[in-house]
Amino acid sequence: MEIFAKRLKGLRKEKKRTQAQMADYLQCSLRAYQYYESATHYPEIPDLLKLADFFGVSTDYLLGRSQERSVETWGRADT
């Protein structure tokens, strides 16, 4: 899942955030976040959802299952 690491790093840089800021946001250690960007470890589902929400992309985009960044709004409770 190298694509996840690449997309996560790219999105972080687009938002001009540091790895330390992202680790704080996820309430994890800096090293844990660095593992995500190096494709050594992957976040648990709740953190994956937090990342998708933070960057405004779908989890499918983060995971490389879609090339579309946008989040579909059909079927969501807040629409």
C-alpha positions in Angstrom: 0.0 0.0 0.0 2.7 2.4 -1.0 0.0 4.6 -2.6 -1.4 5.4 0.8 1.9 6.7 2.1 2.5 8.8 -1.0 -1.0 10.3 -0.9 -0.8 11.0 2.8 2.5 12.8 2.4 1.3 14.7 -0.6 -1.9 15.8 1.1 0.0 16.9 4.2 2.4 19.0 2.2 -0.5 20.6 0.3 -2.0 21.7 3.6 1.5 22.9 4.7 1.4 20.7 7.9 4.4 19.1 9.5 4.5 15.4 10.6 4.4 16.6 14.2 1.3 18.6 13.6 -0.4 15.6 12.0 0.7 13.4 14.9 -0.8 15.9 17.3 -4.1 15.9 15.3 -4.3 12.1 15.4 -3.2 12.0 19.0 -0.4 9.6 18.2 3.4 9.7 18.5 5.4 11.4 15.8 7.1 8.1 15.1 3.7 6.4 14.6 2.8 9.0 12.0 6.2 8.7 10.3 5.5 5.0 10.0 2.3 5.9 8.0 4.2 8.0 5.6 6.9 5.4 5.1 4.4 2.6 4.5 5.7 0.7 7.4 2.4 0.7 9.4 -1.1 1.9 8.7 -3.6 3.7 10.8 -6.6 2.0 12.4 -10.0 2.8 10.9 -10.9 5.7 13.2 -7.7 7.5 12.3 -8.1 6.7 8.6 -11.5 8.4 8.8 -10.0 11.4 10.7 -7.4 11.8 8.0 -9.9 11.6 5.2 -12.1 14.2 6.9 -9.1 16.5 7.6 -8.0 16.5 4.0 -11.5 16.5 2.5 -11.0 13.3 0.5 -12.5 9.9 0.6 -11.0 6.9 2.3 -11.0 5.2 -1.1 -8.8 7.9 -2.4 -6.4 7.6 0.5 -6.2 3.9 0.1 -5.7 4.0 -3.7 -9.0 2.5 -4.6 -10.1 5.6 -6.4 -8.5 8.5 -8.4 -11.3 10.8 -7.3 -10.5 13.0 -4.3 -14.0 14.2 -3.7 -16.2 12.8 -1.1 -19.6 11.6 -2.3 -22.4 13.1 -0.4 -25.2 10.7 -1.2 -26.4 8.7 1.8 -24.6 10.8 4.4 -26.6 11.8 7.4 -25.4 15.4 7.3 -26.7 16.2 3.8 
